């Protein structure tokens, strides 16, 4: 799932886990720490060997690993002990994420390999993307990304999100850290941990009950309706977050800043960001206008479909994808 460079947290303190088997029959029940070793070489989790630390969030830790027999690299999302102790909803969310990922077999979405929802360490095993996230690219660049590259990146992400939309799935946490660029120039959408199903057909097929949806997402990129009317959220919320992401990529700064999540969300609700072309001279008026439409406060003022968004993106940079060497050369620059 995450690339080696896409760490979601600051370095964790060292811990001695090397050689530990944590969930095999007869193995010592030495739990994985909530703040893991870095690296965690030779630690086994089922059929997998953990080889490093990738990142951590509020409820989970993500490791780089390898299938012990197939010898393929994977990303393993492990639920924290503290999160499991607090609520079974965390485990249910992990299983829901796995079920949704299993339905989304698409080249622009990170693939699911395995799920273990029993035992002391529930986890997902996902495709490991050799590369980095858009957030890491922005950070390493220390400023705006070239317009053709940023739009080519977003256009690929649109393909993954459009596939999710055909099944009635809304991601709800689109942001630079969840868009991964592989060494081959392919962009993949990651982390469906906050995704919801809004389509009745998929809900019936999966035997899912109606959800009492609450606000969720990352404040810096959050669609207004996700804060004030979460039950009404549809794919247009992802379009807004994608616009916020593109804004960040093209300007090198967030649409809104603040000292707290609440302050930033209030700005998403009530303020208009400075148009990108007023911040960066190389951004065209057409590109700037499109981003502002994607970030319209009223969902009805955004693209009515992903097909329409594809057309609008194409009008700005042409109807062909940026040549692969562009992605590869930029990635080489970023990794240098």
C-alpha positions in Angstrom: 0.0 0.0 0.0 2.3 2.8 1.2 5.6 3.3 -0.3 8.8 3.3 1.7 8.9 7.1 1.5 5.3 7.6 2.4 5.7 7.5 6.2 2.6 8.7 8.0 4.3 9.7 11.2 7.5 10.7 12.8 10.2 8.1 13.5 9.2 5.6 16.2 11.4 4.7 19.1 13.5 1.6 18.7 12.4 -1.6 20.2 13.8 -5.1 20.2 11.5 -7.3 18.1 13.9 -9.1 15.8 13.2 -12.8 15.4 9.8 -12.7 17.2 6.9 -14.8 15.9 3.8 -13.0 17.0 0.8 -15.0 15.9 1.7 -18.6 14.9 0.5 -21.6 16.9 2.7 -22.3 19.9 4.5 -19.0 19.4 5.2 -16.6 22.3 2.4 -14.0 22.6 4.7 -11.1 22.3 2.5 -8.3 21.0 3.6 -5.9 18.4 4.0 -2.5 20.1 1.7 0.4 19.3 4.8 2.4 18.5 6.7 -0.1 16.5 10.4 -0.9 16.1 12.1 0.7 13.1 13.0 -1.5 11.4 11.3 -4.7 12.5 13.4 -7.1 10.6 12.8 -10.9 10.9 9.5 -10.4 12.8 6.9 -12.8 11.6 3.1 -12.2 11.3 1.4 -15.3 9.9 2.8 -16.0 6.5 4.6 -12.6 6.4 8.0 -11.3 7.6 8.0 -7.7 8.6 11.0 -5.9 7.1 10.4 -2.3 8.0 8.2 0.5 9.3 6.1 2.6 6.9 3.8 4.8 9.0 1.2 4.9 11.6 -2.2 6.5 12.2 -4.7 6.8 15.1 -5.7 3.1 15.0 -3.2 1.2 12.9 0.5 0.8 12.1 1.7 0.0 8.5 4.7 -2.2 7.9 6.6 -3.1 4.9 6.8 -6.9 4.7 7.4 -10.0 2.5 5.5 -13.2 2.0 7.8 -15.8 3.4 7.2 -18.4 0.6 6.3 -16.3 -2.4 9.0 -13.7 -1.6 6.9 -10.7 -2.8 6.9 -7.3 -1.0 3.7 -6.3 0.7 2.3 -3.5 2.9 0.7 -4.8 6.1 -1.8 -2.6 8.0 -2.0 -3.9 11.6 -4.6 -2.7 14.1 -3.1 -1.3 17.3 -3.7 -3.1 20.6 -4.9 0.1 22.2 -7.5 0.7 19.4 -8.8 -2.8 19.7 -9.2 -2.5 23.4 -11.2 0.7 23.0 -13.8 -0.5 20.5 -14.8 -3.4 18.2 -15.8 -0.8 15.6 -12.1 -0.6 14.7 -12.1 -4.2 13.7 -15.3 -3.9 11.9 -13.9 -1.0 9.9 -10.8 -3.0 9.0 -13.0 -5.8 7.6 -15.2 -3.3 5.7 -12.1 -1.8 4.2 -10.9 -5.2 3.1 -14.3 -6.1 1.6 -14.4 -2.8 -0.4 -10.8 -3.2 -1.6 -11.6 -6.8 -2.7 -14.3 -5.4 -5.0 -12.0 -2.7 -6.4 -9.7 -4.6 -8.7 -8.4 -1.7 -10.7 -4.9 -0.6 -11.9 -5.3 2.8 -10.2 -6.3 1.4 -6.8 -4.0 -0.3 -4.3 -4.9 -4.0 -4.4 -5.8 -6.2 -1.5 -3.9 -9.5 -1.0 -5.1 -10.9 2.3 -7.1 -10.3 5.5 -6.7 -11.7 9.0 -9.4 -10.6 11.4 -8.9 -13.2 14.2 -6.1 -13.4 16.7 -4.3 -10.7 18.7 -3.2 -8.8 15.6 -5.8 -8.2 12.9 -4.3 -7.0 9.7 -4.7 -6.3 6.0 -2.1 -7.3 3.5 -1.9 -5.0 0.5 0.1 -4.3 -2.6 3.4 -2.5 -1.9 3.9 0.4 -4.2 7.5 1.1 -5.1 7.7 4.8 -5.1 6.2 7.6 -3.0 3.1 9.6 -2.2 2.1 12.9 -3.8 2.6 14.4 -0.3 6.2 13.3 -0.2 6.8 14.7 -3.7 5.4 18.1 -2.7 7.5 18.0 0.5 10.7 17.1 -1.4 10.1 19.6 -4.1 9.6 22.3 -1.4 7.3 24.2 -3.7 4.9 23.9 -6.6 5.0 20.9 -8.9 5.1 21.4 -12.7 1.5 21.8 -14.0 1.7 18.9 -16.6 2.9 16.5 -13.9 0.4 17.6 -11.3 -2.5 17.2 -13.8 -1.2 13.8 -15.1 -1.1 12.6 -11.4 -4.6 13.8 -10.7 -6.0 12.4 -13.9 -4.8 8.9 -13.0 -6.3 9.3 -9.5 -9.6 10.2 -11.1 -9.6 6.8 -12.9 -9.4 4.9 -9.6 -12.0 7.1 -7.9 -14.3 6.8 -10.9 -14.1 3.0 -10.6 -15.0 3.2 -6.9 -18.0 5.5 -7.8 -19.4 2.9 -10.3 -19.8 0.6 -7.2 -21.3 3.4 -5.1 -18.1 3.9 -3.0 -17.0 7.3 -1.7 -13.4 7.5 -0.5 -13.9 10.4 2.0 -10.2 10.9 2.6 -8.6 11.9 -0.7 -5.4 13.7 0.0 -1.8 13.8 -1.3 -0.7 11.1 1.3 -3.3 8.7 -0.1 -2.2 9.0 -3.8 0.9 6.9 -4.5 3.2 7.1 -7.5 5.0 3.9 -8.5 8.4 3.8 -10.2 6.6 2.8 -13.5 4.6 6.1 -13.5 1.3 4.6 -12.3 -0.7 6.4 -9.7 -2.8 4.4 -7.2 -5.4 5.5 -4.7 -4.8 4.1 -1.3 -6.5 3.8 2.1 -10.2 3.1 2.1 -10.4 3.1 5.8 -12.9 5.9 5.9 -14.8 4.9 2.7 -18.6 4.5 2.7 -21.0 2.7 0.4 -23.7 5.0 -0.9 -24.9 2.6 -3.7 -27.9 0.5 -2.9 -26.8 -2.4 -5.2 -23.5 -3.0 -3.5 -25.0 -2.6 -0.1 -27.6 -5.3 -0.9 -24.9 -7.6 -2.3 -22.8 -7.2 0.7 -25.7 -7.5 3.2 -24.8 -4.1 4.7 -27.1 -2.2 6.9 -27.7 1.5 6.5 -25.0 3.6 8.1 -25.3 6.4 10.6 -22.5 8.4 9.0 -20.5 10.9 10.9 -18.1 13.5 9.7 -14.7 12.0 8.7 -11.7 13.0 6.6 -8.6 15.2 6.8 -9.4 18.8 7.7 -6.9 20.3 5.2 -8.7 18.8 2.2 -12.2 18.3 3.6 -15.4 19.0 1.5 -17.7 21.3 3.4 -20.6 18.8 3.4 -18.5 16.2 5.1 -18.4 18.5 8.1 -22.0 19.9 8.2 -24.1 17.2 6.5 -22.1 13.9 6.4 -25.2 11.8 5.6 -25.5 13.6 2.2 -21.9 12.9 1.0 -21.5 11.5 -2.4 -18.7 11.3 -5.0 -18.6 15.1 -5.3 -17.0 15.3 -1.8 -14.1 13.3 -3.3 -14.0 15.8 -6.2 -13.6 18.6 -3.7 -10.8 16.9 -1.9 -9.2 16.1 -5.2 -9.4 19.8 -6.0 -7.8 20.7 -2.6 -5.1 18.1 -3.4 -4.4 19.6 -6.8 -4.3 23.1 -5.3 -1.6 21.9 -2.8 0.4 20.3 -5.6 0.3 23.3 -7.9 0.9 26.0 -5.3 3.0 24.2 -2.8 0.7 25.3 0.0 -2.7 24.3 1.5 -5.9 26.0 0.4 -6.4 27.1 4.1 -4.3 27.0 7.2 -5.1 27.4 10.8 -4.0 26.5 14.3 -6.6 23.8 14.7 -8.7 21.4 12.6 -11.8 23.2 13.6 -10.4 26.5 12.3 -9.4 25.0 9.0 -12.8 23.3 8.6 -14.6 26.6 9.3 -12.5 28.2 6.4 -13.5 25.4 4.1 -17.1 26.1 5.0 -17.1 29.9 4.7 -14.0 31.2 2.9 -12.7 31.2 -0.7 -9.1 30.2 -1.2 -6.7 32.5 -3.1 -6.9 31.3 -6.8 -3.8 29.3 -7.7 -2.8 31.5 -10.6 -2.5 34.5 -8.2 0.1 32.5 -6.2 2.1 30.8 -8.9 2.7 32.6 -12.2 3.1 29.4 -14.2 -0.5 28.3 -13.4 -2.9 29.1 -16.3 -6.2 30.8 -15.7 -8.0 27.7 -17.1 -6.2 25.5 -14.6 -6.9 27.9 -11.7 -10.6 28.2 -12.7 -11.0 24.4 -12.8 -9.5 23.9 -9.3 -11.8 26.6 -8.0 -14.8 24.8 -9.5 -13.7 21.5 -8.0 -13.6 23.3 -4.7 -17.0 25.0 -5.0 -18.8 25.1 -1.6 -22.0 23.8 -3.2 -21.6 20.3 -4.5 -24.1 21.1 -7.3 -21.5 23.6 -8.7 -18.8 20.9 -9.1 -18.5 18.3 -11.9 -21.7 16.3 -12.3 -19.8 13.1 -13.0 -16.2 11.8 -13.3 -16.7 11.8 -17.1 -17.3 15.5 -17.0 -14.2 16.0 -14.7 -12.1 14.0 -17.2 -13.2 16.3 -20.0 -12.5 19.4 -18.0 -9.0 18.2 -17.0 -8.4 17.3 -20.6 -9.3 20.8 -21.7 -6.5 22.2 -19.5 -3.6 20.0 -20.5 -4.8 18.1 -23.6 -6.6 14.8 -24.0 -3.5 12.6 -23.6 -1.7 11.5 -20.5 1.7 13.0 -19.8 4.4 10.8 -21.3 5.7 8.2 -19.0 9.2 9.6 -19.0 7.9 12.7 -17.3 6.7 10.7 -14.4 9.8 8.7 -14.3 12.2 11.6 -14.6 10.3 13.6 -11.9 10.3 10.6 -9.6 14.1 10.2 -10.1 14.5 13.9 -9.3 12.4 13.5 -6.1 14.2 10.4 -5.0 17.7 12.0 -5.5 
